[in-house]
Amino acid sequence: MAVLVKNGKIVNHDRSFKADVLCVDGKIVEVGENIQAPENCQVIDATDRLVIPGGIDTHTHMQLPFMGTYAVDDFHTGTRAALSGGTTMICDFVLGGKGTSLIDNFKQWKSWADPKVMCDFTFHMGITWWSEQIREEMSKIASEYGVNSFKTFMAYKDVFMLEDDEMLECYRHAAGIGALAMVHAENGHIIDRESKRMVAEGVTGPEGHEMCRPEHVEAEATQRACVIADTVNCPIYVVHVMSKSAGKVVSEMRRDGKVVFGEPIAASLGTDGTNYWHKCWRHAAAHVMGPPLRPDPSTPKILMKQLACGELECTGTDNCTFNGNQKALGKDDFRKIPNGVNGVEDRMGVIWTKGVHSGIMDENRFVAVTSTNAAKVFNMYPQKGIIQVGSDADLVVWNPDRSRNISKDTHHQAVDWNIFEGMEIHGIAEKVISRGVLAYEHDGDFFHVEQGHGKFVPRQPYSEYVYSRIRQREKFYKPQKVEREPYTGPVIKLPQ
């Protein structure tokens, strides 16, 4: 069945205009005024509504095995929740432990996802150890498996963390195969030492999680990762920018001409780290993630301003949810609390509320940071991220004038808490079209697609949006030797 969305205001990243959109066989086939509905066509009236590209969440961890347990939102409940909030694609992380095969890990994650996903998905690949095997598998993953982004960790010592020399080799190889390096930027050695000190001094609650990894620990690692990547002319994407200090580093690097992208997440844009000092342990523990939320309450607004003006690029959620009883594994030691927060369902609404509704960004920038920029950075544009003929029919009928209150009692996620509990959201995804099918309707809370509706989206290396400057730099930044006469003067003799 074809789908025709009529009478809406199309909002792309570059302009807004009145038009209808006709979708056939999963693609947008016509955009214009007064389109006539073909036979067997479902017509959706978008009068007084915005029609925007489906959201792309750049950072999720569905059913992630972590700290001895599994995230409770799997590829079914996680993508179901994503659809209800206006997100039609997630970018999840394949994240195996040290000594494991990237290819085996990819196959494992895809076997989990394929039968469950209700929206489209793609993968980033975690690099948790370094060897010649990993070097070879990175090349194969990029050329044959449709993954062009590889994430390294500077934290989680002895679990995921790489040392600087390993990152240097990883980034050098990533640049050689046209991939994008990604980084979790925190100083793992400092965190390891300071977390032990906190516990020794009797600070065992969730507040210790933030106290052992303050924002300068994030900023220092962000600076170091960007320098390492720039040294080998590799583009780098800093995931979950959580602090003003890290945001400032990314901004300064971009102003200096470095190919650096920063990703704040719904959590860092919508709430803050004062929650770690909440008197209810379960409330405080629900907010534990790495890097942590920052206790400075001005942080979310400042990150939103950076996002609005182009200093930060994309938005994800780092959605990695563990129920309260799972978090309670760390009831006597914050180091044992499984790290992770929610956000995949609420990202679009939080950013609209804190960004557009508050007057910090306009509707076109909203589309850029929730969809288009992600499609460009990860080489899916214009297949994804824009409403135009030939693009995938992933659309959201968005009502900016309706509101709702976020609650764990009404959200679609499996987790039994919500870090945005009680927040009033302005802006509703009233109807969500995925792969040319009406997938979700807010009124009545109807899902019209089943598990397996979503598909894996492969991505090719050498994204033009990312690599155009890298190629240009290669032409002009090669070292040049100085031609001079050989030195023939005296040379001291060193003692034997």
C-alpha positions in Angstrom: 0.0 0.0 0.0 1.2 3.5 -0.8 1.1 6.2 1.8 0.4 9.8 1.1 1.1 12.5 3.8 -0.9 15.6 2.9 -1.1 19.2 3.9 1.9 19.2 6.2 4.9 21.5 6.5 8.0 19.7 5.4 11.0 20.4 7.6 14.4 19.4 6.3 17.8 20.5 7.7 18.1 23.3 5.1 14.6 24.6 4.6 10.9 24.3 5.4 8.0 24.3 2.9 4.4 23.2 2.4 4.1 20.0 0.5 2.6 16.5 0.3 4.8 13.4 0.4 4.0 10.2 -1.5 5.6 7.0 -0.4 5.6 3.8 -2.4 7.5 0.5 -1.8 9.5 2.1 1.1 10.7 5.1 -0.9 9.6 8.7 -1.3 8.5 9.0 -4.9 7.0 12.4 -5.0 7.2 15.7 -3.0 5.0 18.6 -4.0 1.6 20.3 -3.6 -1.7 18.7 -4.3 -0.5 15.2 -5.0 -3.3 12.9 -6.0 -3.6 9.7 -4.1 -3.1 6.6 -6.2 -5.3 3.5 -5.8 -5.0 1.5 -2.6 -3.3 4.5 -0.9 -3.4 5.3 2.8 -3.8 9.1 3.2 -2.5 10.8 6.4 -3.7 14.3 7.0 -0.8 16.5 8.5 -2.7 19.8 8.5 -1.0 22.2 11.0 1.7 19.6 11.6 5.3 19.4 10.8 6.6 16.5 8.6 10.2 15.7 9.5 12.7 12.9 8.6 12.7 10.0 11.0 15.1 10.4 13.9 18.4 8.6 13.9 19.7 7.7 17.4 23.5 7.6 16.9 24.3 5.7 20.1 22.4 2.7 21.7 23.3 -0.5 23.5 20.3 -2.9 23.3 20.5 -6.1 25.4 24.2 -5.3 26.0 26.0 -7.9 28.1 27.8 -5.8 30.8 29.1 -6.2 34.3 27.7 -9.8 34.6 24.1 -9.0 33.4 22.2 -7.9 30.3 20.5 -4.6 29.5 16.8 -5.1 29.9 15.8 -3.2 26.7 16.5 -5.6 23.9 16.3 -5.0 20.2 12.5 -5.5 20.4 11.5 -3.2 23.3 14.3 -0.8 22.5 13.3 -0.2 18.9 9.6 -0.3 19.8 10.2 2.6 22.2 12.3 4.3 19.6 9.4 4.3 17.1 7.0 5.7 19.6 9.3 8.7 20.1 9.9 9.5 16.5 13.1 7.6 15.9 13.1 5.3 12.9 16.7 4.1 13.1 19.2 3.2 15.8 23.0 2.9 15.6 23.9 0.1 18.1 27.3 -1.0 19.2 28.8 -4.4 18.7 30.9 -4.7 21.8 32.8 -7.9 22.5 35.4 -8.4 25.2 39.2 -8.6 24.9 40.4 -11.5 22.8 37.2 -11.9 20.8 36.8 -11.7 17.0 35.1 -8.6 15.4 33.5 -10.8 12.8 32.1 -13.3 15.4 30.9 -10.4 17.5 29.1 -8.8 14.5 27.4 -12.1 13.6 26.3 -12.5 17.3 24.8 -9.0 17.5 23.1 -9.3 14.2 21.5 -12.6 15.1 20.1 -10.9 18.2 18.8 -7.9 16.2 17.4 -9.3 13.0 14.3 -11.1 14.3 13.4 -8.4 16.9 13.9 -4.9 15.4 10.9 -2.8 14.7 12.8 0.0 13.1 16.0 0.1 10.9 19.4 -0.3 12.5 23.1 -0.2 11.8 26.2 -1.0 13.8 29.3 0.6 15.1 32.1 -1.8 16.1 33.9 -1.6 19.4 37.6 -2.1 19.5 38.5 -3.4 22.9 41.9 -4.9 22.2 44.6 -4.5 19.6 46.4 -7.0 17.5 47.2 -7.9 13.8 44.0 -10.0 13.9 42.0 -6.9 14.8 43.7 -4.8 12.1 42.8 -7.4 9.4 39.2 -7.8 10.7 38.7 -4.0 10.7 39.4 -4.0 7.0 37.0 -6.9 6.3 34.3 -5.4 8.5 34.5 -2.1 6.6 34.7 -3.6 3.1 32.3 -6.6 3.4 30.0 -6.1 6.5 28.8 -2.5 6.1 30.3 -1.0 9.2 32.4 2.2 8.8 32.8 3.4 12.4 35.0 1.9 15.1 34.9 2.9 18.8 37.8 2.8 21.2 37.6 3.2 25.0 39.9 5.3 27.2 38.1 4.0 30.3 37.0 0.7 31.8 40.5 -0.4 32.5 41.2 -4.1 32.0 37.8 -4.5 30.3 37.5 -2.3 27.2 40.3 0.3 27.6 43.1 0.8 25.0 46.4 2.5 25.7 47.5 5.5 23.7 49.9 3.6 21.5 47.1 1.1 20.6 44.7 3.9 19.8 47.3 5.5 17.6 47.7 2.3 15.5 43.9 1.8 15.5 43.2 5.3 14.2 46.0 5.1 11.7 44.4 2.0 10.2 40.9 3.4 10.4 42.1 6.4 8.3 43.6 3.9 5.8 40.4 2.1 5.2 38.1 5.2 5.2 36.5 4.6 8.5 35.5 7.0 11.3 37.2 6.6 14.7 34.9 7.0 17.7 36.0 7.4 21.3 34.7 7.1 24.8 36.9 9.8 26.3 37.8 9.5 30.0 41.2 8.9 31.7 40.9 5.3 32.8 44.0 5.3 34.9 42.8 8.2 37.0 39.3 6.7 37.4 40.8 3.4 38.5 42.9 5.1 41.2 40.3 7.6 42.4 37.4 5.0 42.5 39.6 2.9 44.9 40.3 6.0 47.0 36.6 6.9 47.3 35.7 3.4 48.5 38.6 3.4 50.9 37.4 6.7 52.4 33.9 5.4 52.8 32.2 6.9 49.8 30.4 3.9 48.4 27.1 5.4 47.1 26.3 6.6 43.5 27.8 10.1 44.3 31.2 8.4 44.3 30.8 7.5 40.7 30.9 11.2 39.7 33.4 12.2 42.3 36.0 9.7 41.0 35.6 10.9 37.4 35.0 14.7 37.5 34.7 16.6 34.2 38.4 17.5 33.8 39.0 13.7 33.5 36.7 13.7 30.5 38.1 16.9 29.1 41.7 15.7 29.3 40.9 12.4 27.5 38.9 14.2 24.9 41.9 16.5 24.1 44.3 13.5 24.0 42.1 11.5 21.7 41.7 14.4 19.3 45.5 14.9 19.2 46.1 11.2 18.6 43.6 11.1 15.8 44.9 14.3 14.2 48.4 13.0 14.3 47.5 10.2 11.9 45.0 12.4 9.9 42.0 10.3 11.1 38.5 11.8 11.6 37.2 11.3 15.1 33.8 11.3 16.7 33.5 11.9 20.5 30.6 9.9 21.8 28.4 11.1 24.7 29.9 14.6 25.4 28.8 15.0 29.0 30.5 18.2 30.3 31.1 21.8 29.4 34.8 21.1 29.5 34.7 18.3 27.0 32.3 20.4 24.8 34.8 23.2 24.9 37.6 20.9 23.7 35.6 19.7 20.8 34.6 23.2 19.9 38.2 24.4 20.0 39.4 21.5 17.9 36.9 22.2 15.2 37.8 25.9 15.2 41.4 24.8 14.7 40.4 22.9 11.6 40.5 19.4 13.0 38.0 16.8 11.7 36.2 16.2 15.0 32.5 15.6 15.7 30.9 15.8 19.1 27.8 13.9 20.3 25.8 15.1 23.3 23.1 12.7 24.4 19.5 13.1 25.6 20.7 12.6 29.2 23.4 15.4 29.1 20.9 17.7 27.4 17.9 17.0 29.6 19.1 16.4 33.1 22.1 16.7 35.4 24.3 15.0 37.9 22.8 16.5 41.1 20.7 13.3 41.0 23.7 11.4 42.3 23.2 13.1 45.7 19.5 12.2 45.9 18.5 10.6 49.2 16.9 7.7 47.5 19.6 5.2 46.5 17.6 3.7 43.6 16.9 7.1 42.2 20.6 8.1 42.4 21.8 4.7 40.9 19.4 5.0 38.0 21.5 8.0 36.7 24.8 6.2 36.9 26.5 6.1 33.5 30.0 6.7 32.1 31.0 9.5 31.7 28.6 10.6 34.5 26.1 13.4 34.3 27.6 16.6 35.7 26.4 18.2 38.9 26.7 21.7 37.4 23.1 22.5 36.5 24.1 24.9 33.8 25.6 22.1 31.7 22.6 20.9 29.7 21.8 24.5 28.5 25.4 25.2 27.5 25.6 21.9 25.6 22.3 22.7 23.8 23.7 26.0 22.7 26.8 24.4 21.3 24.6 21.9 19.5 22.4 24.7 18.1 25.4 26.7 16.8 27.2 23.8 15.1 30.0 23.2 17.6 28.5 19.8 18.4 27.1 17.6 15.6 24.7 14.8 16.4 22.6 13.4 19.2 22.3 9.9 20.6 21.2 8.5 23.9 23.7 5.8 25.0 20.5 3.9 25.8 21.7 1.0 28.0 19.1 0.2 30.6 19.3 -1.9 33.7 16.4 -2.4 36.1 16.6 -1.1 39.7 17.4 -4.6 41.0 20.2 -4.9 38.6 21.6 -1.6 39.6 21.4 -2.8 43.2 24.4 -5.1 42.5 26.3 -2.0 43.6 24.3 -1.2 46.7 27.5 -1.3 48.8 30.0 -0.3 46.1 29.2 2.2 43.3 31.8 0.5 41.1 29.5 -2.5 40.8 26.4 -0.5 39.6 25.8 -1.4 35.9 26.4 1.8 33.9 23.6 3.0 31.7 20.5 5.2 31.3 17.4 5.4 29.1 16.6 7.9 26.4 15.8 6.2 23.0 12.1 6.9 23.4 12.4 10.5 24.8 15.4 11.9 22.8 13.4 13.7 20.2 11.0 15.2 22.7 13.7 16.3 25.1 15.7 18.0 22.4 12.6 19.7 21.0 11.6 20.9 24.4 15.0 22.1 25.6 16.1 23.3 22.2 13.3 24.5 19.9 10.5 25.2 22.4 12.9 27.2 24.6 14.1 29.2 21.6 17.7 28.0 21.5 17.5 26.3 18.1 15.2 26.4 15.1 13.2 23.6 13.6 15.7 23.0 10.8 18.6 22.7 13.1 16.5 20.2 15.2 16.2 18.0 12.1 19.9 18.3 11.5 21.0 17.3 14.9 18.4 14.5 15.4 18.6 13.0 11.9 20.4 14.6 8.9 23.9 15.1 10.4 24.0 11.5 11.6 23.1 10.3 8.1 25.9 12.4 6.6 28.6 11.5 9.2 27.9 7.8 9.0 27.5 7.8 5.2 23.7 7.1 4.9 22.7 10.4 3.3 20.6 11.0 1.3 19.1 7.5 1.8 18.3 8.6 5.3 18.0 12.0 7.0 16.0 14.0 4.4 12.6 14.2 2.8 13.2 14.1 -0.9 12.5 11.9 -3.9 14.5 8.7 -3.8 15.1 8.7 0.0 13.8 6.1 2.4 10.2 6.7 3.5 11.0 7.3 7.1 8.8 10.2 8.2 7.3 11.6 11.4 4.2 13.7 11.6 5.3 16.0 14.5 2.9 18.2 16.5 4.8 21.0 18.2 1.7 22.2 20.1 1.0 19.0 22.0 2.6 18.0 25.3 3.0 15.0 27.5 4.6 14.1 30.8 7.4 11.5 30.8 6.9 8.6 33.3 8.2 5.1 33.8 4.5 4.1 34.2 3.6 5.0 30.6 6.8 4.7 28.6 7.3 1.8 26.2 10.8 0.7 27.5 11.2 -2.4 29.6 13.2 -0.5 32.3 11.5 0.2 35.6 12.7 3.8 35.9 13.1 6.9 33.8 15.8 9.6 34.3 13.4 12.2 32.9 10.5 11.2 35.3 7.9 14.0 35.5 9.4 16.2 32.8 6.8 17.9 30.6 7.6 17.4 27.0 6.5 19.8 24.3 6.3 18.2 20.8 4.7 14.8 20.0 5.4 12.3 17.3 1.8 11.7 16.4 2.4 9.4 13.5 5.6 7.6 12.5 6.2 6.1 9.1 9.0 3.5 8.8 10.1 1.9 5.5 7.0 3.4 3.9 4.5 1.9 6.4 2.5 3.6 9.1 4.3 2.1 12.0 3.0 4.0 15.1 0.2 6.3 16.0 0.3 8.2 19.3 -3.4 8.6 19.6 -4.5 5.2 20.8 -0.9 4.1 21.2 -1.1 1.8 18.2 1.9 -0.1 16.7 1.2 -1.3 13.2 4.4 -3.2 12.6 5.8 -6.4 14.2 9.2 -7.6 15.3 11.5 -8.0 12.3 10.0 -5.0 10.4 13.3 -3.1 10.6 16.3 -4.0 8.5 20.1 -3.7 8.8 21.4 -0.7 6.8 25.0 -1.3 5.6 27.3 1.7 5.2 30.2 2.2 2.9 33.6 3.7 4.0 34.9 7.1 3.0 31.9 9.2 3.8 32.2 12.4 1.7 31.0 14.5 4.6 33.8 13.2 6.8 36.6 12.5 4.3 36.5 15.5 1.9 38.8 17.5 4.3 40.9 14.5 5.2 41.8 14.0 1.5 42.6 17.7 1.1 44.8 17.6 4.2 46.7 14.7 2.8 47.8 16.8 -0.2 49.2 19.6 1.8 50.3 18.2 5.1 53.0 15.8 4.0 56.4 16.5 5.7 58.9 18.3 3.4 62.6 17.8 4.0 65.0 20.7 3.7 67.7 20.3 1.1 71.1 21.3 2.5 74.7 20.5 2.2 75.8 17.6 4.3 77.3 18.5 7.7 81.1 18.0 7.7 82.1 19.7 10.9 83.3 18.0 14.2 81.2 15.5 16.2 81.9 14.7 19.8 82.7 11.2 20.8 80.5 9.6 23.4 82.1 7.4 26.1 81.8 3.7 25.4 
